[in-house]
Amino acid sequence: MTTRNQLDRLSLNQKTTNSWTLPESVDGCLRAGLQSIGVWREPLAEFGVEAGARLLADSGLRVSSLCRGGFITGEGEAASQAAIAENTAAIKEAAAVGADCLVLVVGGLPAGSRDLPAARGRVAKRLAQLVPIARDHGVQLALEPMHPIYTADRGVLATLGEALDLAEPFAPEEVGVVVDTFHVWWDPQLEAQIARAAGRIASFQVCDWITPLPADTLLARGMMGDGHIDFARALALVDAAGYTGDIEVEIFNADLWAADPDEVVALMKQRYLDCVIGAANDGAVAASDVSGALVGATS
């Protein structure tokens, strides 16, 4: 396989180069020879949804995902109506830019609440309300389970199994799941749950788990190879589950955000080849090998 072919699935999520506007992100992807981009709603809105849709279509880039919808755990009718309205807008934006999916970060506990089961129940109820809207616009909703450190403030779905429990009442083209290595790498049920997700994996995202964690854990993501995640194993598992879509690099990291974005993209490409694609090819990791070798590229 040539390097060019190896890069065909690589997608730059806009958060990895957080300082770039949407046009700058598109130009940066094209300069780097990438074929796909993960778009965030804020820079899309800043540029204009219609203008952004034209820009993306003219660029020839695939839109691997639109981030993000969700935050549907609020209490009360007013919160429910606001969440449905906001997510309806996100669905329409995803349709406009031709995104493969709309990523849903479901939200944490409402202020002052300790009732985690109730919050998860509201996710199920509001997801059911959103599915017909998404169906009408041809958009797949993608539930993203988040690492348990984010349960309180960001995502009450903490495992891939929980996300699949919510997704399975719906057709795979209606509700899928996100396999983000940062959020799921630790899960002792990962092999079984990715196998269970066959046909329903909407997005595969990669970045590394670094230690020590920074004070702001939201910015705890590292470049592949700088931490502890076995990307060869993760890629083998999603490949075995039949996933053939883009591999999106999404990194929240203050040091990377302060660096030159073109240099970040160049590093991202190299680490993707070395630590994700290269490690999988060199190690020939089987999906059933749950003890695969730890990828340990240095920063």
N, C-alpha and C positions, 0 to 999 in steps of 0.2 A: 504494500500500500504506500502511495506517495505521500509526502508531507501535505501537498495540496488536498488530497482526498481526506487525510486525517483531520484537516481543519474544517471540512465541510459542515460538520455538526456544531462547531463552536459558536456560541452566541454570547455577546456582551450585554449583560444586564446593566442598565444605565447607572445603577447605584455604585457600580464598581468604579466609575469615573464620574463622581457625583457633581463635579464643578461644570461639566459640559452641558450646554443646552441641547435640545433635541437636534437641531441642525448640526451642531458640533459633534454630537454622538454619531449621527448618520455619517458625516464626513470621516470621522475617526474610524468607524467600521470599514468603510470603503477603502481608506488608505491602508488599513491593515489586512485587507483581503478577506474580511469576514463576510459571511452571507446571511447573518441573522442577528437580531437585536431584541432585547427585552426592554420594553418601554414602561416608564413610570408615568402616572397620570398627571403629576404636578408639572413637569416640564412640557408634557403634551398640552395641558391647559394653558400654560404660559405662552406657548407658540400659537395655539389655536388648534382645536381638534380637526376642523376641516383642512386647514393648511398642513397640519401634521400628517393627516391621512394621505394627502397628495404627495407630500415630501417622501413619505415612506414607500408609497406605491411607485413613484418615479425612481427611487433609489434601487429598486429590485431586491431590497433586503426582506427576508422573512421576519415577521414579528412573532417571536417565540412565546411571548406572554405579555399581558398588560398587568402591571402591578399598581394598585391593588384595590380590590373591593373588600368587603367584610365588615368587621367591627359591628357585629349584629347581636351583641349580648346585653344591650341596655335594657333597663326595666321600664315598663309602662308603655302606654299606647303612643305617646308622643315620640318616645325613643324608637319604637317599632316603625312608625310611619317615616321618621327621618332616615332610619337605616334602609328601609325599602326604597325610598326616593333616591338616596345617594348611590345605592347599588344598582338601581335601574339606570342611572346616569353612567355608571361605570360599564355596565353591560353594553349600552349604546356606543360608548367610546371604543370598547373592544371590537365591536362589530365594524365600526367606522375604519379602524386601522387594520382590520383583518387579522387580529391576534389569534394565535392558536388556542389560547385560553385566557380567562380572567382569574388571576390568583386571588383567593379569599383568605385573608388573615382574619380569623373570626372574632377576635377581641378578647379581652380579659374580664376580670370581675368588675362590675360597676362600682363606682366610688362608695366605700363604706360597706360593701357586701362581702360576706364570707360564704355565700351559698353557691358553691361550685356546681353541684348537680343542676340547680335551676338555670344557671348561666348556660350550661351545655344543652339543657332542654330548649332554651330560646334559640340557640344555634340551629337545632333540628327544625323547629317551627318556622323560622325565617328562611332557612334554606328551601324548605318546601314552597314557600311563597315566591321565592326568586326563580326557581327552576322554570316555571311556565314562561316567565318574562325572558329569561335567557334562551329558552327554546325558540321563542318567536323571533329572536334576533340571530339565531344560529351560533350562539356563543356557549362554549363549554365552561362551566364553573369548576375551578380547581381548588379543592380544600388543602390548605397547607398546615400539617401538624407542626408544632413548634416545640423546641426543647423545653423541658419543664421549668427552667429558670424564667421563662416568659409567661407562665400560666396566669399569674396574677394580673399582669398589665397588658398582655398582648394576644395570647392565644390559649384558650381553655382546652383546645385539642392538643394533647401532649404526645400522642403516639400515632403512627401510621395506622394501627389497628382501629383506633377511635375514629379516624377520618374515614376509613373504609366502611365502618359500621354506618356512618351517616350517608355515605355515597351510594351504597349498594341498593337501596330501594329505587334508585333512578337508573336510567340507561347510561352506559359509559360515556356516550357522546354528550350527555347532559351534565353529569357530575363526575369529575375525575379527582385525582389526588396529585399533590406535588411531593416528589421525593427529593428533599433538600439534604445533602449529606451533613451539613452543619447541624440540622435539627434531629436527624434520625440515626446517626452513626453509632450511637451508644446503645441502641435498643436491642436487647437480647433476642427479641422476636423478629428482627429485621429480615432475615432470610425468608421466614414463613410469610411475613406480611407483604413483602415485595412480590413473592410468588402469587399470593392471593390477589394482588393488585393487577395482575396480567390483564391487559386490555383496557385498563382504567388509569394508567399513568399519564397524566396530562403534561407534566413538566419534570425534568431531571436537572437539578441545580447543584453546583459544586462550589465549595470553598472549604477552608480548613478550620479546625478547632485548635486555637492556640492557647498556651498557658505560659505565664499566669494571665488570667482574664484581666482586662482593663477595668478601671473603676466604672466606666459606662459599659455595661455588658451588651448594649445594643451594638456597640462598635467592636465586638469581640471576634469578628470573622477575619481569618487570615488567608493569604494567597496559598494556593495548593502547594504542598510541600513544606510549609512553614510550621505544621502542627502534627496532629496525631491520627488523622483519618486515613483509612486504607481505601483509596479511590479505585484500585484495581478490583477489589471485592465488590464495591458498590456498583461499578460499571458492569461487572459480570452478572450481577443479580438483576439489574434492570434490563440488560440485553436478553437474559434468559427469560424474562417476563414478556418479551416481545416488543420492548420499547425501541423505536427507531427514530425518535424525534431529536430535536436539538439538545445540546448539553450547554446549559446556561451558567455563566460564572457571575454570581451575585455576592459582592463583598462590601460589608459596612466596616470601614477601618480608617481611622483618622489619619494615620501616616500615609496610606495609599491615596486618600482624598487630597492630601496636601502635595503630593508628588505630581510631576508632569503627566497628564493623562495618556499621552502617546507612549511614554515609557511604561506606564502601568499596563497598557494594552499589549505592548511587546513582551513584557514579563509574563502576563497572563497567557499569551500564546505559547511561550516556551514551557511554562509550567504545565499547561494543559497537555502538551506533547510528551513531556517527560514524566509527569506524575499521574496523569489520567489515562491517556491513550497508550503511551509508551509502557507504563507499568503493567497495564492489562495485557498488552501484546507480549512483553518480555516474560512476564510471570505465568502466562497461560492459565490464569486463575479460573477455576471452574465455579459455576454458581453454587455447587454443593459444598465448596471448600470454605467453611465458616472461620477457618483459622489462617486466612491468607496473610502473606507477609506485609508488614507495616511499611507503607511508603514513607521514606524518610529523607527526601531531598532537602538540602539546606537552603536557607534564605540567602 
